[in-house]
Amino acid sequence: MVACIGLMASGLMAEAGERYSKQKVAYHINYPGGKDDKAYLGALRNIQNHINAVGAENMEIKVVIHGNGIGLLQSAKANDKLQSNVANLKAQNVSFNVCANTLKGKKLSPEKDLYDVFEEDIVPSGVAELSHLQMQGYTYIKP
């Protein structure tokens, strides 16, 4: 019985991989994480589920963070589960683009206040970046 379920599951995974072609996706996070960062954990889980369905080799994902969404990377400094999820997604070539306007407006330092953010991760404007990515053929998703 267990072998039968395993075969069915592997068959479903093969079908999913064959069903979807290469995808470019911009995920938009600009909201607070809520109690225990549940909204952020849910968003990161959605991204991982997307990768699982399509295959990391078929995905180009950019997570654009601005406004209250910056809390994801602030919380990840101390929240091991968020930290682990962000690191795991980055290991699958997911990039996190952080709005410079938000950093300036909230007086945040990427090095001191945010988890794993470097100069190359910072974009001039989160909203402008979303528009730019959509013009490049990225599908917009707000988890």
Secondary structure as UniProt FT lines:
FT   HELIX           2..19
FT   STRAND          23..29
FT   HELIX           35..37
FT   HELIX           38..54
FT   HELIX           56..58
FT   STRAND          59..65
FT   HELIX           67..70
FT   HELIX           71..75
FT   TURN            76..78
FT   HELIX           80..91
FT   TURN            92..93
FT   STRAND          95..99
FT   HELIX           100..105
FT   TURN            106..107
FT   HELIX           110..113
FT   HELIX           119..121
FT   STRAND          122..123
FT   HELIX           126..135
FT   TURN            136..137
FT   STRAND          139..141
//
